[in-house]
Each structure stands twice: as C-alpha cells, then as structure tokens.
Amino acid sequence: MAGAAATPLPDGAAHLPPITAKGILLGNGPRFARDAFGPVLAFYVLWKLWGLVPGIIAATTVALIAYRYERQQDRPALVVRIALAFVLIQAVVGLWTGSAEIYLAIPVFVNAGYGLAFIGSTVIGRPLAGVFAEEMLPLPDEVKASRTHRQTFGRISLAWGSYMVARSALRLLVLVTLGVDVFVAVGFVTGFPVTMGLMSWSIWYGVRSFRRSEEWGPAIAALEEAALEAEFDADKDRRDEEASA
C-alpha cells in the first residue's frame, strides 16, 4: 500500500513519503487492530462481567474514543468512522432487542457486505483497497489514476473481499450453532492473526508492485537515491561542524 510519485518543489527537490513495508506496517498496524477489534473485545469482556447493556456501552465508548483520537491527529479516520457508525447502529439494535446474538450478528453481515463491495469494486475498475490505503499513505492524484495503482489494489481488493466473505459465513454459522463464547473465540482466531497477515502481505505486495512497475519504479529509485545523498551531505556537514568546534 505504498508508492508515490515524486512531487516536484520549486527548488527542484522532492518530498519522499515512507515507502517501506515495515515502516507502513509498524506505523499503522496497531491503529488498524484497535479499530477492527477494540469494540468487540470491550463488549465481550463487559458483557461477561456485568451484562448486555454495560457491554454495549463499553464497545460504543471505545469506538468514540478512537474516533476522537484520530480526529485530534488530523487524520481522515475513514476506518474508524465506519466502525463508529456501525457500532452506534449495533448499540441501538442491541438495546432494542436485548439479544447479544443479534448484536454480534450485525457486524458479520456488514463485513460480508464489505467483502462483496471489495470484489465488486475490482470488477468496475475502482478497487476499494486503494481508498483505504489513503489512511496509511496519501497518494498523488496521478498515482491513483495510474494502471499500476488499479492493478495492484485490484488484486489486494480481491484478496480482502474473498477473506471477508468467507470469514463472515464461518462466523455466522458458529454463532447460530455454537453460541457467543465460541463465536468470539473463532472471531479472534480468524480475525486478528489472519488480518495482520493479510495486511502485511497487502503492504509488502503494494510496495513491491510499485517498486517494480515501469510507471513508478524509476521515480521511487531516484527519490530514494536523492534522499540518501541528502542524508549523507547532512551527516558530513554535521561532522565538519563538530570538527571545527
């Protein structure tokens, strides 16, 4: 999920965004995990301790705190905004029905819808994975309009869509047949580890695709070389200042 064209500045320099898989993953992985799994874990713990209403309040509170934090950081907060919207809908439905099963079933159907939307977006040539990539690394318009962007994020969208649909089907089956406790366990096992693995692959594949593309590979290499030269020059200047002092 990285790879941006150089943005020329008046002095001929260029700002290079972080385009390493490790840097993007370490910088955004914890946020993703918080937004995806924080509310449901808060609900489950409080539900087991004190009941349905405290669980719903806890999940809603976690989502609200995450949303407030993201807005304070001046980030788009697309993922957390979507999560917050559905947590609020869940809260209303859960309180109205008084059913933990119905409360937990709502995001299952929502995730299945997400999966189908991801798959469909690839079919029409506007892959949703590229939209969510903006949460991690804003890209110039010319990059987002390129063939490399469309093909790369199209494949990533298909992978995420297939995963979400398959996981939703499994979770719904478990919820109906085995109950909430097993549902939460299966949700975690098929959620956090698999999601982080898929996220790692998506970032690695995105970086690799842009680095190897004919459209953006040379630009990325040139920017990295310029950044290394600038770093070397700055280090040399610092050593010269220390020597003269």
C-alpha positions as CSV (number, residue, x, y, z in Angstrom):
1,M,0.0,0.0,0.0
2,A,2.7,2.4,-0.8
3,G,4.4,4.0,-3.7
4,A,4.1,7.6,-4.6
5,A,5.3,9.7,-7.5
6,A,7.7,12.5,-6.8
7,T,6.1,15.8,-6.1
8,P,8.5,18.5,-7.6
9,L,9.1,21.5,-5.4
10,P,10.1,25.0,-6.6
11,D,13.8,24.3,-5.7
12,G,13.8,21.1,-7.6
13,A,13.8,18.9,-4.5
14,A,11.1,16.3,-3.8
15,H,9.5,15.0,-0.6
16,L,9.7,11.3,-0.3
17,P,6.9,9.5,1.6
18,P,7.8,6.4,3.6
19,I,7.6,3.6,1.1
20,T,8.9,0.6,3.1
21,A,6.5,-2.2,4.0
22,K,8.0,-2.4,7.6
23,G,7.6,1.4,8.2
24,I,4.0,1.4,7.0
25,L,3.0,-1.7,8.9
26,L,4.6,-0.6,12.2
27,G,3.1,2.8,11.9
28,N,-0.4,1.8,11.1
29,G,-0.9,-1.9,12.2
30,P,-1.7,-1.0,15.8
31,R,-4.3,1.5,14.7
32,F,-5.9,-1.0,12.4
33,A,-6.1,-3.6,15.1
34,R,-7.6,-1.1,17.6
35,D,-10.3,0.0,15.2
36,A,-11.2,-3.5,14.0
37,F,-11.1,-5.5,17.2
38,G,-11.3,-3.0,20.1
39,P,-15.1,-2.5,20.3
40,V,-16.0,-6.2,20.1
41,L,-13.4,-7.2,22.7
42,A,-14.7,-4.4,25.0
43,F,-18.2,-5.6,24.5
44,Y,-17.4,-9.3,25.3
45,V,-15.4,-8.5,28.5
46,L,-18.1,-6.2,29.9
47,W,-20.9,-8.5,28.7
48,K,-19.4,-11.5,30.5
49,L,-18.8,-9.4,33.7
50,W,-21.9,-7.3,34.0
51,G,-24.3,-8.0,31.2
52,L,-25.5,-6.8,27.8
53,V,-26.0,-3.1,28.4
54,P,-22.6,-2.5,30.0
55,G,-21.0,-4.4,27.1
56,I,-22.8,-2.3,24.5
57,I,-21.8,0.9,26.4
58,A,-18.1,-0.3,26.6
59,A,-17.9,-1.0,22.9
60,T,-19.5,2.3,22.0
61,T,-17.2,4.2,24.3
62,V,-14.1,2.5,22.8
63,A,-15.2,3.5,19.3
64,L,-15.9,7.0,20.3
65,I,-12.5,7.4,22.0
66,A,-10.8,6.0,18.9
67,Y,-12.7,8.4,16.6
68,R,-11.9,11.4,18.8
69,Y,-8.2,10.5,18.9
70,E,-8.0,10.1,15.1
71,R,-9.6,13.5,14.6
72,Q,-7.2,15.1,17.1
73,Q,-4.3,13.7,14.9
74,D,-5.9,15.4,11.8
75,R,-6.1,12.0,10.0
76,P,-9.0,11.1,7.6
77,A,-10.1,8.3,10.1
78,L,-12.1,6.6,7.4
79,V,-11.9,3.1,9.0
80,V,-12.7,4.4,12.5
81,R,-15.6,6.5,11.2
82,I,-17.1,3.5,9.5
83,A,-16.5,1.4,12.6
84,L,-18.1,4.0,14.8
85,A,-21.2,4.3,12.6
86,F,-21.9,0.6,12.8
87,V,-21.1,0.4,16.5
88,L,-23.8,3.0,17.1
89,I,-26.2,1.1,14.9
90,Q,-25.3,-2.1,16.8
91,A,-25.9,-0.3,20.1
92,V,-29.4,0.8,19.1
93,V,-30.4,-2.6,17.8
94,G,-28.8,-4.5,20.7
95,L,-30.6,-2.3,23.3
96,W,-33.8,-2.6,21.4
97,T,-33.7,-6.4,21.0
98,G,-31.9,-7.2,24.3
99,S,-30.0,-10.0,22.4
100,A,-26.3,-10.5,22.4
101,E,-26.6,-12.8,19.4
102,I,-28.3,-10.2,17.3
103,Y,-25.9,-7.5,18.5
104,L,-22.9,-9.6,17.4
105,A,-24.6,-10.8,14.1
106,I,-24.9,-7.3,12.7
107,P,-21.1,-6.8,12.0
108,V,-21.0,-10.2,10.5
109,F,-23.5,-9.2,7.8
110,V,-21.8,-5.8,7.4
111,N,-18.4,-7.5,6.9
112,A,-19.9,-9.8,4.3
113,G,-21.3,-6.7,2.5
114,Y,-17.8,-5.1,2.7
115,G,-16.4,-8.2,1.1
116,L,-18.8,-8.2,-1.8
117,A,-18.2,-4.4,-2.2
118,F,-14.4,-5.0,-2.4
119,I,-14.9,-7.7,-5.0
120,G,-17.3,-5.6,-7.0
121,S,-15.0,-2.6,-6.9
122,T,-12.4,-4.6,-8.7
123,V,-14.8,-5.6,-11.4
124,I,-15.7,-2.0,-12.1
125,G,-12.0,-0.9,-12.0
126,R,-12.2,1.2,-8.8
127,P,-10.6,-1.0,-6.2
128,L,-11.6,-0.1,-2.6
129,A,-8.3,-1.2,-1.2
130,G,-6.8,1.9,-2.8
131,V,-9.3,4.1,-0.9
132,F,-8.4,2.5,2.4
133,A,-4.7,2.8,1.5
134,E,-5.1,6.6,1.8
135,E,-5.4,6.0,5.6
136,M,-1.8,4.8,5.6
137,L,-0.2,6.8,2.8
138,P,-1.9,9.6,0.9
139,L,-1.0,9.3,-2.8
140,P,-0.9,12.0,-5.5
141,D,-3.8,12.0,-8.0
142,E,-1.6,11.0,-10.9
143,V,-0.6,7.8,-9.0
144,K,-4.2,6.9,-8.1
145,A,-5.1,7.3,-11.8
146,S,-2.3,5.0,-13.0
147,R,-2.5,1.5,-14.3
148,T,-0.2,0.2,-11.6
149,H,-2.4,1.6,-8.9
150,R,-5.5,0.0,-10.4
151,Q,-3.9,-3.4,-11.0
152,T,-2.1,-3.6,-7.6
153,F,-5.1,-2.5,-5.5
154,G,-7.4,-4.6,-7.6
155,R,-5.6,-7.8,-6.6
156,I,-5.4,-6.6,-3.0
157,S,-9.2,-5.9,-3.0
158,L,-10.0,-9.4,-4.3
159,A,-7.9,-10.9,-1.6
160,W,-9.6,-8.9,1.2
161,G,-13.1,-9.4,-0.3
162,S,-12.7,-13.1,-0.5
163,Y,-11.4,-13.3,3.1
164,M,-14.2,-11.2,4.5
165,V,-17.0,-13.1,2.8
166,A,-15.5,-16.5,3.8
167,R,-14.9,-15.4,7.4
168,S,-18.4,-13.9,7.7
169,A,-20.0,-17.1,6.6
170,L,-18.0,-19.1,9.1
171,R,-18.7,-16.7,12.0
172,L,-22.4,-16.7,11.3
173,L,-22.5,-20.5,11.2
174,V,-20.7,-20.6,14.5
175,L,-22.9,-18.0,16.2
176,V,-26.1,-19.9,15.2
177,T,-24.8,-23.3,16.1
178,L,-22.3,-23.0,18.9
179,G,-23.1,-19.7,20.8
180,V,-21.4,-16.5,21.7
181,D,-18.4,-17.8,23.5
182,V,-17.2,-19.9,20.6
183,F,-18.2,-17.1,18.2
184,V,-15.9,-14.7,19.9
185,A,-13.0,-17.2,20.0
186,V,-13.4,-18.0,16.4
187,G,-13.7,-14.3,15.6
188,F,-10.4,-13.6,17.2
189,V,-8.6,-16.6,15.7
190,T,-9.8,-15.9,12.2
191,G,-9.6,-12.1,12.8
192,F,-6.5,-10.6,14.3
193,P,-3.8,-13.1,13.2
194,V,-5.2,-13.5,9.7
195,T,-6.0,-9.9,9.3
196,M,-2.5,-8.8,10.3
197,G,-1.0,-11.5,8.0
198,L,-3.2,-10.2,5.1
199,M,-2.4,-6.6,6.0
200,S,1.4,-7.4,6.0
201,W,1.0,-9.1,2.6
202,S,-1.0,-6.2,1.2
203,I,1.6,-3.7,2.2
204,W,4.5,-5.9,1.0
205,Y,2.8,-6.6,-2.3
206,G,1.8,-3.0,-2.8
207,V,5.4,-1.7,-2.1
208,R,6.9,-4.4,-4.3
209,S,4.5,-3.7,-7.2
210,F,5.2,0.0,-7.3
211,R,8.9,-0.5,-7.0
212,R,8.9,-2.9,-9.9
213,S,6.5,-1.0,-12.1
214,E,7.6,0.8,-15.2
215,E,5.4,3.7,-14.3
216,W,6.8,4.5,-10.8
217,G,9.8,2.3,-10.2
218,P,12.4,4.7,-11.6
219,A,10.8,7.7,-9.8
220,I,10.9,5.9,-6.5
221,A,14.5,4.8,-7.0
222,A,15.5,8.3,-8.0
223,L,13.8,9.8,-4.9
224,E,15.4,7.3,-2.6
225,E,18.9,8.0,-4.1
226,A,18.3,11.7,-3.6
227,A,17.2,11.2,0.0
228,L,20.3,9.1,0.7
229,E,22.6,11.8,-0.8
230,A,20.8,14.5,1.2
231,E,21.3,12.4,4.4
232,F,24.9,11.8,3.6
233,D,25.5,15.5,3.0
234,A,23.7,16.5,6.2
235,D,25.8,14.0,8.1
236,K,29.0,15.3,6.5
237,D,28.1,18.9,7.4
238,R,27.4,17.8,11.0
239,R,30.8,16.1,11.3
240,D,32.5,19.2,9.8
241,E,30.8,21.5,12.3
242,E,31.8,19.2,15.2
243,A,35.4,19.1,13.9
244,S,35.6,22.9,13.6
245,A,34.2,23.3,17.0
